Each structure stands twice: as structure tokens, then as C-alpha cells.
Amino acid sequence: MNRDELLRAGDLNVVEVLRHFARSQPEGVVHEEAGITMFAGSPVWPGPFDNGVFVIDARVPAAEVLAHAHDFFEPLGRAYCVWTADHFDPALERAARDAEFLSLGDGTPQMVLRARLRDAVAPPGVTLQVVDDDRTRRDYISVLRESFTPSQGTPPAVLEGTFPTVESVHGPHTRAVVAYVDDRPAAGAFVLVSHGVAGVQYVGTAEAARGRGLGELVTRWVGNAGFDLGARVAALQASEMGEPVYRRMGYETVTHYRYYMAT
């Protein structure tokens, strides 16, 4: 893929991830209109992956995007985020700022990997298990709770709602893995394949298990699983902590996503 193809495929994969997460939530709703995808997942968490707006048609005027978003979210009584990016029409970002939406940072790198890596090999004392039954699903959620709740404040109910069933985490286009240290769940990651992209999401390591390379191990596993499911590239949105790890693995930054919250 050239850069334009990477950006377009990456956007479409992100949208598919957002749809998947919202539809997995018990009260989740997805509405698409006029080139805009609006998704309402958790009723208690306004994060950009849970309640938000993603424009998939650049021709939609910024004012129209914000109007549709207001009409969708106002009856729900929820805060939500508007996604913007380096490669989006800057008018949308200006409109969000003019509307006094809250900026959630300078930008999250969208990083891509263009080729499958060597298979993930667990070091001594560590085992890798695919998440394909209720026990491993709950172990994966326990990892996310120990990782995302202390560091980002994500309520446990959000994580439970994102992966409520085995089918939400293991299907024709999805995989997840848990790394166990001495039979205790210590790290995990999820991937969703669409539009030729293996979208790596929810990479987490329990605080007590950090510094052992487990995040890289599970990222490698799900990325390769995505290639094996037919992806041409792997992609992820990197945290500040994760970016150096992913860069060392061979991921490269192609753009940045930014989020503006309407409250």
C-alpha cells in the first residue's frame, strides 16, 4: 500500500473497531449518516473509543458533522469525542475548537507494520494462550483491569462491556491472546482485521509484570495473527509508553489522530 492507501485503509479499520466495541456493549448503538459514523458504547465512559464521531467522507462540511453529532448524542445525554487527524480536513478541527470542545492531547500516533514478524516465542516461565473460551476471556479482562484502570481510570464495567462474550473477542476476523507468568494472566492484546489491516487494540500488561517484554510479545502475536487472517499491514494507535516499543518492532508513524470532547 502507498501512503494514501494506508491512511484510507487505516481509517476504515479504526471505524470497524469502533463499531465492534460499541455493538459489544449492552447499550451500544451505531448510527451512520451522510458519511459520518457515530457510535455510543459505554454509558459511563466518554473516551474516544467508546462514544464518538468519525468522519469517513471528507466532503461532509464540518458544521454538518457537529450538527449530526449533537442530534445523535443529545438524547442519550452523553459526552462524546470528535476524531480528527493530520490527514483530515483541518476545518473539522477548527470547528471543534471554535465550539470549545476539550482537546485530549497533542495527538496519538497511527503506526503501521508492513510485514509479518517472526513468530512470538514466550520466554521460560511464560505461556501464551489464545482467548477462545470464557476462562481465557475473563483472564484477558483481568489483565486489562490491572493495566487500564490504574493508568487511565477506565472503569472495569467498560472493559467487561467491550468484551462481554467469547464471540466479541474471537471470531472470523478477531483474535486475542493472554500471556501467563507462572499461570497468572499478565499481559494481553486484541486484533480486528478489516480492509486489509490488522488493527491491534487493547494491549495491556499488569503493573506487576511490566519490564519483561510481555507487551511486545503479545503485540507480536496478535499482529501476526492478523497477517495470518489476510491482513496486508498491521496498525495501532500508540500510547506514549508503547511508541518506543512498537518502533523497535518495526512500526512506523503515518499520521496522528486527535480527539476533541464535547461535554
LINPE-V741589 format. One record per helix or strand. SS is the DSSP state (2 for helix, 1 for strand). FROM is the first residue (numbers start at 0). LEN is the number of residues. If there is no record, write none. Layout:
((SS	FROM	LEN) (SS	FROM	LEN))
This chain:
((2	2	22) (1	28	5) (1	35	5) (1	50	5) (2	61	13) (1	79	6) (2	89	9) (1	101	2) (1	107	6) (1	125	5) (2	133	19) (2	155	7) (2	165	3) (1	170	1) (1	173	8) (1	183	11) (1	196	9) (2	206	3) (2	213	15) (1	232	6) (2	239	10) (1	251	11))
